[in-house]
Amino acid sequence: MAVSVEDRAQRFALRQLSTGHVEPFDQEPVDAADDLVWTSKPVKGIGKTVRHHFWRGNVLWCIRFQSPLRQFAIRRIAMNVYFDYFILLAILVNCVFLAMTDPPIEAEYVFNGIYTIEMLGKIVAYGFACHPHSYLGNKWNWLDFVVVIFGYLALIPGIGNYSAIRTFRVFRALRAVTAVPGLRLVVHALMVCLKALHNVVLLLLFVVWVSTIVSLQLYGGVLLQKCVKGFPSNLAATQYLGFVGNESNWAIDVDQELIICGNATSARSCTSGYTCLAVGDNPNRGYTNFDHAGWGFVSVFQLVTLDFWEDLYHKILAATGMGSIMFFLIVIFLASFYVINLVLAVVAVEFLRIKGDDDHDDH
């Protein structure tokens, strides 16, 4: 088969490109059916060995594949692991300046210049957006592109004073995700596993809602019970309500907390001179209760997440007795330990699957 002059020139350029320290290209295209895409041999990257894919036609309508400018961009920017480490170091140093109250304006120019060189170099190497494996064809580069654009907008007098524009500088810290392949893999796995988690989330909501319905039947109104000082027997109805509703007549413990009591056998009993009555508001400013489906759902969700769950546990046991231990065992073991760990299992499986696919693509 006859080989065109242009094809021989491109292969000659590839052989020239492979005479350096790194041999970037295989002898054949990535896909024999697509002779306009070439792949590099496996080269060292940050944390892993990767292959790079390049469009061997013109990029930006005028830069040929074998031009010295594009070869420099491919070898010194796109495929250079030391340049990747330099960008990662720049991101980390930039994070330090972002944490400063009044960083020097010169730092903004320096970091904008570094990110611009990286962006332009990769655009020259891969092309911008109109063909396979282009710069914007990789979604991870979208964040880099937006950071660079808003970095220059923040330097324009008048526009840069808007807080929304300045806020975009914080996204420079997220560029560490795009710079490190391992972080990209983790973030990608978390995003993909959201699709696989919908059944687990529905199961979790179902368990929490069923537990809420049970708790409304068992513990409705019990957290209102408090130890009230003994009252005279000759009080009128209005005087009685005023007496028992007066917080100064309620017993408190050593921590200045209201004592929750109950009339069950194993519940907390009031001391001599006090009577257990349902008065006042629920604990924690009325938020912790099972008198309403909404707040009951919040309280059960607190148990599932194990967020200060022992406070609710001790209050319910003080009001109802030791028989409520079984309710907490079922909710915590079924909803918290089992369902939450099922979520972690789904994330782990998706991560291993995506990691396997990523390793297969690299080889």
KOLPADO-760745 format. One record per residue: z, y, x of N, C-alpha, C in turn; residue in one letter. Coordinates in steps of 0.1 Angstrom, whole numbers, m for minus. Layout:
N
n_pz; n_py; n_px; ca_pz; ca_py; ca_px; c_pz; c_py; c_px; code
Z; Y; X; Z; Y; X; Z; Y; X; A $
...
***
This chain:
363
n_pz; n_py; n_px; ca_pz; ca_py; ca_px; c_pz; c_py; c_px; code
0; m12; 9; 0; 0; 0; 0; 12; 9; M $
m9; 22; 6; m10; 34; 14; 3; 43; 11; A $
7; 49; 22; 19; 58; 21; 14; 72; 22; V $
18; 81; 13; 14; 95; 14; 20; 102; 26; S $
13; 113; 30; 18; 121; 41; 32; 127; 38; V $
34; 131; 25; 47; 137; 21; 58; 126; 22; E $
55; 114; 18; 65; 103; 18; 68; 100; 33; D $
58; 100; 42; 61; 97; 56; 69; 108; 62; R $
66; 120; 58; 74; 132; 63; 89; 131; 58; A $
91; 126; 46; 104; 125; 41; 112; 114; 48; Q $
105; 103; 50; 111; 92; 57; 115; 96; 72; R $
106; 103; 78; 108; 108; 91; 120; 117; 91; F $
122; 126; 81; 133; 135; 80; 146; 127; 78; A $
145; 116; 70; 157; 107; 69; 161; 101; 82; L $
151; 96; 90; 154; 90; 102; 160; 100; 112; R $
156; 113; 111; 162; 123; 119; 176; 126; 115; Q $
178; 126; 102; 191; 128; 96; 201; 117; 100; L $
196; 105; 102; 205; 94; 105; 208; 92; 120; S $
203; 101; 128; 205; 100; 142; 218; 106; 147; T $
225; 113; 138; 237; 120; 141; 249; 110; 142; G $
261; 115; 141; 273; 107; 142; 274; 98; 129; H $
270; 103; 118; 270; 96; 105; 256; 92; 101; V $
253; 80; 97; 240; 76; 92; 240; 76; 77; E $
235; 87; 72; 237; 89; 58; 229; 82; 48; P $
217; 77; 51; 208; 71; 41; 204; 57; 44; F $
203; 49; 33; 198; 36; 33; 183; 37; 35; D $
177; 25; 37; 162; 25; 39; 155; 25; 26; Q $
162; 22; 15; 155; 21; 2; 162; 31; m8; E $
156; 35; m19; 162; 43; m29; 173; 35; m36; P $
182; 43; m43; 192; 37; m51; 186; 28; m61; V $
176; 32; m68; 170; 24; m78; 155; 24; m75; D $
149; 12; m74; 135; 12; m70; 126; 18; m80; A $
131; 19; m93; 123; 25; m103; 123; 40; m103; A $
133; 45; m95; 134; 60; m94; 134; 64; m80; D $
121; 66; m75; 120; 68; m60; 123; 83; m56; D $
128; 91; m66; 132; 104; m62; 147; 106; m60; L $
154; 95; m60; 169; 95; m58; 172; 86; m46; V $
179; 92; m36; 182; 84; m24; 198; 84; m23; W $
202; 73; m18; 217; 71; m16; 220; 71; m1; T $
232; 75; 2; 237; 74; 16; 243; 61; 18; S $
244; 57; 31; 252; 45; 34; 267; 49; 31; K $
275; 39; 30; 290; 42; 28; 295; 50; 39; P $
301; 62; 36; 307; 71; 46; 321; 73; 42; V $
329; 77; 52; 343; 79; 50; 346; 92; 42; K $
354; 91; 32; 359; 102; 25; 374; 103; 25; G $
379; 112; 17; 394; 113; 16; 400; 101; 9; I $
406; 92; 16; 412; 81; 9; 404; 69; 6; G $
391; 70; 7; 382; 59; 4; 368; 61; 10; K $
360; 50; 10; 346; 51; 14; 337; 53; 2; T $
328; 62; 3; 320; 66; m8; 305; 66; m4; V $
297; 66; m14; 282; 68; m13; 278; 81; m19; R $
269; 88; m14; 264; 101; m19; 250; 99; m24; H $
246; 105; m35; 233; 104; m41; 226; 118; m40; H $
214; 118; m35; 207; 131; m34; 193; 130; m40; F $
190; 141; m46; 176; 143; m52; 167; 147; m41; W $
157; 139; m38; 148; 142; m27; 137; 151; m30; R $
136; 156; m42; 126; 166; m45; 132; 180; m42; G $
125; 190; m46; 130; 204; m43; 142; 207; m52; N $
151; 215; m46; 162; 220; m53; 161; 235; m54; V $
166; 241; m64; 165; 256; m66; 150; 260; m65; L $
141; 251; m69; 127; 253; m70; 120; 256; m56; W $
127; 257; m46; 121; 261; m33; 126; 254; m21; C $
137; 248; m21; 143; 242; m9; 139; 227; m9; I $
131; 223; 1; 126; 210; 2; 137; 201; 8; R $
135; 188; 5; 145; 178; 10; 147; 178; 25; F $
135; 179; 32; 136; 179; 47; 138; 192; 54; Q $
141; 202; 46; 143; 216; 52; 156; 216; 60; S $
156; 223; 71; 169; 223; 79; 181; 228; 72; P $
179; 238; 62; 190; 243; 55; 196; 232; 46; L $
188; 224; 39; 193; 214; 31; 199; 203; 39; R $
193; 199; 50; 199; 189; 59; 213; 193; 64; Q $
214; 206; 67; 227; 211; 72; 237; 210; 61; F $
233; 213; 48; 243; 213; 37; 247; 199; 34; A $
238; 189; 36; 241; 175; 33; 250; 170; 44; I $
247; 172; 56; 255; 166; 67; 268; 173; 70; R $
268; 186; 69; 280; 194; 73; 289; 198; 62; R $
284; 197; 49; 293; 201; 38; 295; 189; 28; I $
284; 184; 23; 285; 174; 12; 290; 161; 17; A $
287; 157; 29; 291; 143; 34; 301; 144; 46; M $
306; 156; 49; 315; 157; 60; 329; 156; 56; N $
336; 146; 60; 350; 143; 55; 359; 154; 61; V $
356; 159; 73; 364; 170; 79; 364; 183; 71; Y $
352; 185; 65; 351; 197; 56; 359; 195; 43; F $
359; 182; 38; 367; 179; 27; 382; 182; 30; D $
387; 178; 41; 401; 180; 45; 403; 195; 46; Y $
394; 202; 52; 395; 217; 53; 397; 223; 39; F $
389; 219; 29; 390; 224; 16; 403; 221; 10; I $
408; 208; 12; 421; 204; 7; 432; 213; 13; L $
431; 215; 26; 441; 224; 32; 441; 238; 26; L $
428; 243; 24; 427; 257; 18; 433; 257; 4; A $
432; 247; m4; 438; 246; m17; 453; 247; m16; I $
459; 239; m7; 473; 239; m5; 479; 252; m1; L $
472; 258; 9; 476; 272; 13; 475; 282; 2; V $
464; 281; m6; 462; 290; m17; 473; 288; m27; N $
478; 276; m29; 489; 274; m38; 502; 282; m34; C $
504; 283; m20; 515; 290; m15; 513; 305; m18; V $
501; 310; m17; 499; 324; m20; 500; 327; m35; F $
496; 317; m43; 497; 319; m58; 512; 320; m62; L $
521; 313; m54; 535; 314; m57; 542; 327; m53; A $
535; 335; m45; 541; 348; m41; 541; 358; m53; M $
551; 366; m53; 551; 377; m63; 540; 387; m61; T $
538; 391; m49; 528; 401; m46; 520; 397; m34; D $
510; 388; m36; 502; 383; m25; 493; 394; m20; P $
489; 393; m8; 479; 403; m2; 466; 401; m8; P $
459; 412; m11; 446; 411; m17; 435; 405; m8; I $
438; 406; 5; 429; 400; 15; 428; 385; 13; E $
439; 379; 9; 439; 365; 7; 429; 360; m4; A $
428; 369; m14; 419; 366; m25; 404; 365; m20; E $
401; 375; m11; 387; 375; m5; 385; 363; 3; Y $
395; 359; 11; 393; 347; 20; 391; 335; 12; V $
400; 332; 3; 399; 320; m5; 386; 320; m14; F $
383; 331; m20; 370; 331; m27; 358; 328; m18; N $
359; 333; m6; 348; 331; 3; 347; 316; 7; G $
358; 310; 9; 358; 295; 13; 353; 287; 1; I $
358; 290; m11; 353; 282; m23; 338; 285; m26; Y $
334; 297; m23; 320; 300; m25; 311; 292; m15; T $
315; 292; m2; 307; 284; 8; 306; 270; 3; I $
317; 264; m1; 317; 250; m6; 307; 248; m17; E $
308; 257; m27; 300; 256; m39; 285; 257; m36; M $
282; 268; m28; 268; 270; m25; 262; 258; m16; L $
271; 253; m7; 266; 242; 2; 263; 230; m7; G $
272; 227; m16; 269; 215; m25; 257; 217; m34; K $
255; 230; m39; 244; 232; m47; 231; 230; m39; I $
231; 235; m27; 219; 233; m18; 217; 218; m15; V $
228; 210; m13; 227; 196; m10; 222; 188; m22; A $
229; 190; m34; 227; 182; m45; 217; 188; m55; Y $
215; 201; m55; 208; 208; m65; 218; 213; m75; G $
213; 222; m84; 222; 229; m93; 225; 221; m106; F $
215; 220; m114; 218; 213; m127; 207; 206; m134; A $
195; 207; m129; 183; 203; m137; 177; 189; m133; C $
185; 181; m126; 180; 168; m122; 192; 158; m120; H $
190; 145; m118; 201; 136; m116; 209; 139; m104; P $
222; 136; m105; 231; 138; m93; 232; 152; m89; H $
230; 162; m97; 231; 176; m94; 246; 180; m93; S $
248; 192; m89; 261; 197; m87; 269; 198; m100; Y $
263; 204; m110; 269; 204; m124; 267; 191; m131; L $
259; 182; m126; 259; 169; m132; 272; 161; m131; G $
280; 165; m121; 293; 159; m119; 303; 168; m126; N $
309; 163; m136; 318; 171; m144; 330; 176; m137; K $
334; 169; m126; 345; 174; m118; 342; 187; m111; W $
329; 190; m109; 325; 202; m103; 325; 214; m113; N $
327; 211; m125; 327; 222; m135; 339; 231; m132; W $
351; 225; m130; 363; 233; m127; 361; 241; m114; L $
355; 236; m104; 353; 243; m92; 344; 255; m95; D $
333; 253; m102; 324; 264; m106; 331; 275; m113; F $
339; 271; m123; 346; 281; m132; 356; 289; m123; V $
363; 282; m114; 373; 289; m105; 366; 299; m97; V $
355; 296; m91; 348; 306; m83; 343; 318; m91; V $
337; 315; m102; 332; 326; m111; 344; 336; m115; I $
355; 330; m120; 366; 338; m124; 373; 345; m112; F $
372; 338; m100; 378; 345; m89; 371; 358; m85; G $
358; 359; m87; 351; 371; m85; 353; 381; m97; Y $
355; 376; m109; 358; 385; m120; 371; 392; m118; L $
381; 384; m112; 394; 390; m110; 394; 401; m100; A $
384; 402; m91; 383; 412; m81; 376; 425; m86; L $
370; 424; m98; 362; 436; m103; 373; 446; m108; I $
372; 458; m104; 382; 468; m109; 381; 470; m124; P $
392; 470; m130; 393; 471; m145; 393; 458; m152; G $
384; 449; m148; 384; 435; m155; 395; 427; m149; I $
398; 428; m136; 408; 419; m130; 422; 422; m134; G $
424; 434; m141; 437; 437; m145; 442; 429; m158; N $
432; 423; m165; 436; 415; m176; 443; 403; m172; Y $
454; 400; m179; 463; 389; m176; 455; 376; m178; S $
446; 375; m188; 439; 363; m190; 430; 359; m178; A $
424; 369; m172; 415; 367; m160; 424; 363; m148; I $
435; 369; m146; 444; 366; m135; 450; 352; m137; R $
451; 348; m149; 457; 334; m152; 448; 323; m147; T $
435; 326; m147; 425; 316; m142; 427; 313; m127; F $
434; 321; m120; 436; 318; m106; 445; 306; m104; R $
454; 304; m114; 463; 293; m114; 455; 280; m113; V $
443; 279; m119; 435; 267; m119; 430; 263; m105; F $
432; 272; m96; 428; 268; m82; 437; 256; m77; R $
449; 256; m82; 458; 245; m78; 452; 232; m84; A $
446; 232; m95; 440; 220; m101; 428; 215; m93; L $
423; 223; m84; 411; 219; m76; 415; 207; m66; R $
428; 206; m64; 433; 194; m56; 429; 181; m63; A $
428; 181; m76; 424; 169; m84; 410; 166; m80; V $
401; 176; m80; 387; 174; m77; 385; 171; m62; T $
394; 175; m53; 392; 173; m39; 396; 159; m34; A $
406; 153; m42; 411; 140; m38; 406; 129; m47; V $
398; 120; m43; 392; 110; m52; 403; 102; m59; P $
414; 99; m53; 425; 92; m59; 431; 99; m71; G $
433; 112; m70; 437; 120; m81; 427; 120; m93; L $
414; 121; m89; 404; 121; m99; 404; 108; m107; R $
407; 97; m100; 407; 84; m106; 419; 83; m116; L $
431; 88; m112; 442; 88; m121; 440; 97; m134; V $
435; 109; m132; 432; 118; m143; 422; 112; m152; V $
411; 106; m146; 401; 99; m155; 407; 88; m163; H $
415; 80; m156; 422; 69; m164; 430; 74; m175; A $
438; 84; m173; 446; 90; m184; 438; 95; m195; L $
426; 101; m192; 418; 106; m203; 411; 95; m210; M $
406; 85; m203; 399; 74; m210; 409; 65; m218; V $
421; 64; m213; 431; 55; m220; 436; 61; m233; C $
433; 74; m236; 437; 80; m248; 430; 73; m260; L $
417; 69; m257; 410; 62; m268; 416; 49; m271; K $
421; 42; m261; 427; 29; m263; 441; 29; m268; A $
447; 41; m268; 461; 43; m272; 463; 45; m287; L $
452; 48; m294; 454; 52; m308; 461; 41; m316; H $
458; 28; m314; 465; 18; m321; 480; 17; m317; N $
483; 19; m304; 497; 18; m300; 504; 30; m306; V $
498; 42; m306; 505; 54; m312; 507; 52; m327; V $
498; 46; m334; 500; 43; m348; 511; 33; m350; L $
512; 23; m341; 523; 14; m342; 537; 21; m339; L $
537; 30; m330; 549; 37; m327; 553; 46; m338; L $
544; 53; m344; 547; 62; m356; 552; 53; m368; L $
546; 42; m369; 550; 33; m380; 564; 28; m378; F $
568; 24; m366; 581; 19; m363; 591; 31; m365; V $
588; 43; m360; 597; 54; m362; 599; 58; m377; V $
588; 57; m384; 589; 61; m399; 597; 51; m406; W $
595; 38; m404; 603; 28; m411; 618; 29; m407; V $
620; 32; m394; 634; 34; m390; 640; 46; m397; S $
632; 57; m399; 637; 69; m406; 640; 66; m420; T $
632; 58; m427; 635; 54; m441; 648; 47; m442; I $
650; 37; m433; 663; 29; m432; 675; 38; m430; V $
673; 47; m420; 684; 56; m416; 688; 66; m428; S $
678; 70; m435; 681; 79; m447; 690; 72; m457; L $
687; 59; m459; 695; 51; m468; 709; 48; m463; Q $
710; 46; m450; 723; 42; m444; 732; 54; m441; L $
726; 65; m436; 734; 76; m430; 732; 89; m436; Y $
727; 90; m448; 725; 102; m455; 739; 109; m458; G $
741; 121; m453; 753; 128; m456; 766; 124; m447; G $
765; 114; m439; 777; 109; m432; 781; 119; m421; V $
771; 126; m415; 774; 135; m404; 781; 148; m409; L $
782; 150; m422; 789; 161; m427; 804; 159; m428; L $
809; 147; m425; 823; 144; m426; 831; 149; m415; Q $
841; 157; m418; 850; 163; m408; 864; 161; m412; K $
873; 163; m402; 887; 162; m404; 892; 176; m409; C $
897; 177; m421; 902; 190; m427; 917; 189; m428; V $
923; 201; m425; 937; 202; m426; 942; 200; m440; K $
954; 193; m441; 959; 191; m455; 961; 204; m463; G $
958; 203; m475; 958; 215; m484; 969; 214; m494; F $
975; 225; m499; 985; 224; m510; 979; 218; m523; P $
987; 211; m530; 982; 205; m542; 980; 214; m554; S $
986; 226; m553; 985; 235; m565; 974; 245; m563; N $
964; 243; m555; 953; 252; m553; 943; 251; m565; L $
938; 263; m569; 927; 263; m579; 914; 258; m573; A $
905; 256; m581; 892; 251; m576; 885; 260; m566; A $
885; 273; m569; 879; 282; m560; 887; 283; m547; T $
900; 283; m548; 908; 283; m536; 907; 271; m528; Q $
905; 259; m534; 903; 247; m527; 890; 247; m519; Y $
879; 252; m525; 866; 252; m519; 867; 262; m507; L $
874; 273; m509; 875; 283; m498; 883; 277; m486; G $
894; 269; m490; 902; 263; m479; 895; 253; m471; F $
888; 243; m477; 882; 233; m470; 869; 238; m463; V $
863; 249; m468; 851; 255; m462; 854; 264; m450; G $
867; 267; m448; 871; 275; m437; 872; 267; m424; N $
863; 271; m414; 862; 264; m401; 876; 263; m394; E $
884; 273; m396; 897; 273; m389; 906; 261; m393; S $
903; 255; m405; 910; 244; m410; 904; 230; m406; N $
894; 230; m398; 888; 218; m393; 893; 214; m380; W $
895; 202; m377; 900; 197; m365; 889; 197; m354; A $
893; 201; m342; 884; 201; m330; 890; 192; m319; I $
881; 187; m310; 886; 179; m299; 888; 188; m287; D $
890; 182; m275; 893; 189; m263; 881; 197; m258; V $
869; 192; m262; 857; 199; m258; 853; 210; m268; D $
862; 214; m277; 859; 224; m287; 848; 220; m297; Q $
846; 207; m299; 836; 202; m308; 843; 197; m321; E $
837; 199; m332; 842; 194; m344; 843; 179; m344; L $
854; 174; m350; 857; 159; m350; 850; 153; m362; I $
840; 144; m360; 834; 137; m371; 842; 125; m374; I $
844; 122; m386; 853; 111; m390; 846; 103; m401; C $
852; 92; m405; 847; 83; m415; 858; 76; m422; G $
855; 70; m434; 865; 63; m441; 863; 48; m440; N $
854; 43; m432; 852; 29; m430; 863; 24; m421; A $
864; 10; m421; 875; 4; m413; 875; 8; m398; T $
863; 6; m392; 861; 8; m378; 857; 23; m374; S $
856; 32; m384; 852; 45; m381; 864; 53; m376; A $
861; 65; m371; 871; 74; m365; 880; 79; m376; R $
893; 78; m375; 903; 83; m385; 908; 96; m380; S $
912; 104; m390; 918; 117; m387; 932; 115; m383; C $
937; 124; m376; 952; 124; m372; 960; 128; m384; T $
973; 126; m383; 982; 129; m394; 981; 144; m398; S $
981; 146; m411; 980; 160; m416; 965; 164; m418; G $
956; 156; m416; 942; 159; m418; 935; 148; m427; Y $
925; 153; m435; 918; 144; m444; 903; 144; m441; T $
897; 133; m441; 882; 132; m438; 874; 136; m451; C $
867; 148; m450; 859; 153; m461; 845; 157; m456; L $
836; 156; m466; 822; 160; m463; 821; 175; m466; A $
822; 183; m456; 821; 198; m458; 813; 204; m446; V $
809; 216; m448; 802; 224; m438; 788; 219; m435; G $
784; 221; m423; 770; 218; m419; 770; 206; m410; D $
758; 201; m408; 756; 190; m399; 758; 194; m384; N $
759; 184; m375; 761; 188; m361; 749; 194; m355; P $
751; 200; m343; 740; 207; m336; 733; 217; m344; N $
741; 226; m351; 736; 237; m359; 727; 232; m371; R $
731; 220; m375; 724; 214; m387; 711; 206; m384; G $
707; 205; m371; 695; 199; m368; 696; 183; m368; Y $
708; 178; m364; 710; 164; m363; 716; 159; m376; T $
707; 152; m384; 712; 147; m397; 701; 137; m402; N $
706; 129; m412; 697; 120; m419; 697; 123; m434; F $
698; 136; m437; 698; 140; m451; 684; 144; m455; D $
675; 145; m446; 661; 150; m449; 651; 141; m441; H $
640; 138; m447; 631; 129; m440; 625; 135; m427; A $
623; 148; m427; 618; 155; m415; 628; 154; m404; G $
640; 159; m406; 650; 159; m396; 654; 145; m392; W $
654; 135; m402; 657; 121; m399; 646; 116; m389; G $
633; 120; m391; 623; 115; m382; 625; 121; m368; F $
629; 133; m367; 632; 139; m354; 644; 132; m347; V $
654; 128; m355; 666; 122; m349; 662; 108; m344; S $
654; 101; m352; 650; 87; m347; 641; 88; m335; V $
632; 98; m335; 623; 100; m324; 632; 104; m311; F $
643; 110; m313; 652; 113; m302; 657; 100; m296; Q $
660; 90; m305; 665; 77; m301; 653; 70; m293; L $
641; 71; m298; 630; 64; m292; 627; 69; m278; V $
628; 82; m276; 626; 88; m263; 638; 88; m254; T $
650; 83; m259; 662; 82; m252; 666; 96; m246; L $
663; 106; m254; 667; 120; m250; 680; 123; m256; D $
691; 122; m248; 705; 125; m252; 708; 117; m265; F $
703; 104; m265; 705; 96; m277; 719; 92; m279; W $
727; 92; m268; 741; 87; m269; 749; 97; m277; E $
745; 109; m278; 753; 119; m287; 751; 115; m301; D $
739; 112; m306; 737; 107; m319; 744; 94; m322; L $
744; 85; m312; 750; 72; m313; 765; 73; m315; Y $
772; 82; m307; 786; 83; m309; 790; 90; m322; H $
782; 99; m327; 785; 106; m339; 783; 96; m351; K $
773; 88; m351; 771; 79; m362; 782; 68; m362; I $
786; 63; m350; 796; 53; m350; 810; 59; m354; L $
812; 72; m351; 824; 78; m355; 825; 80; m371; A $
813; 81; m377; 813; 84; m391; 812; 71; m399; A $
806; 60; m394; 803; 48; m401; 810; 35; m396; T $
813; 35; m383; 820; 24; m377; 810; 16; m369; G $
816; 5; m363; 809; m3; m353; 797; m11; m359; M $
796; m12; m372; 785; m19; m378; 771; m13; m376; G $
771; 0; m372; 759; 7; m370; 753; 4; m356; S $
760; m4; m348; 754; m7; m335; 741; m15; m336; I $
741; m24; m346; 729; m32; m348; 716; m23; m351; M $
718; m12; m358; 707; m3; m361; 701; 3; m348; F $
711; 7; m339; 706; 13; m327; 700; 3; m317; F $
705; m9; m317; 699; m20; m309; 685; m22; m313; L $
682; m23; m326; 669; m26; m331; 659; m15; m327; I $
664; m2; m330; 655; 9; m328; 652; 11; m313; V $
662; 10; m305; 660; 13; m291; 652; 2; m284; I $
655; m11; m287; 648; m22; m281; 634; m23; m286; F $
632; m22; m299; 619; m24; m305; 610; m12; m302; L $
615; 0; m306; 606; 12; m305; 606; 18; m291; A $
617; 19; m284; 617; 25; m271; 613; 16; m260; S $
620; 5; m258; 616; m4; m247; 603; m12; m249; F $
601; m17; m261; 588; m25; m263; 576; m16; m265; Y $
576; m7; m275; 564; 1; m278; 561; 10; m266; V $
571; 17; m261; 568; 27; m250; 563; 19; m238; I $
568; 7; m234; 562; m1; m223; 549; m6; m227; N $
546; m8; m240; 532; m12; m244; 523; m1; m240; L $
527; 12; m242; 518; 23; m238; 516; 23; m223; V $
526; 21; m215; 524; 20; m201; 515; 8; m197; L $
516; m3; m204; 507; m14; m201; 492; m11; m204; A $
490; m4; m215; 476; 0; m218; 471; 10; m207; V $
479; 19; m203; 475; 29; m192; 472; 21; m179; V $
480; 11; m176; 478; 3; m164; 466; m5; m164; A $
463; m11; m176; 451; m19; m177; 438; m10; m176; V $
438; 1; m183; 427; 10; m182; 425; 16; m168; E $
436; 18; m161; 435; 23; m147; 429; 13; m138; F $
433; 0; m139; 427; m11; m131; 412; m13; m134; L $
409; m12; m147; 395; m13; m151; 386; m2; m145; R $
391; 10; m146; 383; 22; m141; 383; 21; m126; I $
393; 17; m120; 393; 16; m105; 383; 5; m101; K $
383; m6; m108; 373; m16; m105; 358; m11; m106; G $
356; m4; m117; 343; 2; m119; 339; 12; m108; D $
349; 20; m104; 347; 30; m94; 344; 23; m80; D $
351; 13; m77; 348; 5; m65; 335; m1; m65; D $
330; m6; m77; 317; m12; m78; 306; m2; m76; H $
308; 10; m82; 298; 21; m80; 297; 25; m66; D $
308; 25; m58; 308; 29; m44; 301; 19; m35; D $
300; 7; m40; 293; m4; m32; 280; m8; m38; H $
***
